[in-house]
């Protein structure tokens, strides 16, 4: 993948300096976090596919978020657990692949959040045109575009970083291959890489962030114009119901009536997710 100085063939992940005495506790914590995150999100992926009631545009986006969560923790935690077991050496190629996956998943999630915000914007501001503007075909195109951009843009910085000469220290003061930590080890001027990375960050992070702020500003403005208190409550409830999974998808899923009903049907999880006494499943 790279044309690196032959004197250094591996990086060493330092992990958490000063916390070596707690490595067993940290290992158990991150192992549990990895298992819970993977199992929980894989369940969400399966339920959305299996249950017809979850074949809606909202759950289509949640499915993508769940997949991104699985990819992110898989890129970080397994190697982190190996570091706790004193296997803290990572090859150049593996380091750059890990760095690429972490950045790409983060970029894709940010773009996906912007897509979800646009979905809410159309639903609240242009409800009569929602089914015309937003349909399954449109969402698939948006999702494919988001994934392509999310994984294509970081490829530029990652590839450029792989060609830097590393000929001095190979110790990464982090628990994974973090981009700033890696390029700081290069024995050459990396100012151009830093500037280029900053430009990409401005594009991938701040442009979607500003877009999300704009959409919700338009949503709030539109809601304020509604005449009834019930309309206000319904519109804000719709917005918040789509904001929660961006913060914590697992907690949102455990509280979501449709996902709980699907879990009861396919996985029979009655103790963790007790079935409601009322027969109807409230729509979001």
C-alpha positions, 0 to 999 in steps of 0.5 A: 500500500505504501512506499515506506522506509524499510528500517521501520516495518511496524507501528507500536500502539501504546494504548492507555499510558498510565493505566497499565495496572487496570488493563484487565478491567479495561479489557473486560469493559471493551470486550463487553462493549464490543459484544453488546454493540455487535450483537445489538446492532446485528439484531437490528439489522436482522429485524429490519430485514425480517419484519415487514412493519419495519420496511419503511424509509425511517428504518432503512436509515436506521439499518444503515446506522446500525451497519456503520456501528458494527463496522466502526467497533470492528475496526477499533476494538479487536486490535484494542483488545490485543493491545491489552494482551500485550500484542501491541504491534501493528503492521503499516498496511493494517494500520492504514487500513484501520485508519481508513475504516475509522475515518470512512465510517465516521464520515459516512455517518455524518453524511447519513445524519444529514440525509436523515435531517433532509428526510425530516425536513421534507416530512415536516415542511413539505408534508403534502409532497413527501411521498413524491420527493422521498421514496424508496428509490430516492433513499437508495440513491441517497444511501449509495451516494453517502456510502460512496462519498464517505469511503471515497473522500478519506481514501485521498488522505489515507493514501497520501499518508501511506507514502510519507517516510517513517524513519524515526519513532514508530510508537503511536501514542494512542490505542488505535491508528489515529490519523494525527498520531500517525502522521506526526511520526513522519520524518518530513514536513507534513504541513501540506498533509495537515492542510489537506486534511483540514480541507477535507474535514471542513467538507465532510464535517462542517458542510453536513453540520451546517446543512443539518442546522439549516434543515432543523431551523426550517423545521422549527420555523415551520412548526411555529407557524402551525396553528394548533398545539397538537400540531406543534407537539406532533411535529416536534415529536417526529423530529426528536424521534429521529434525533435520538438514534443519532445519539444512541442507536441501541437505547433508541431501539430498546425503547422503540415499540415496533422494534420491540414487537419485532424482537418479541416475534422473531427472537422471543425476548420477553424478559428484556423487552416485555410485551405491551398489554395494548394490542396496537403498536404506536407509530412514530 
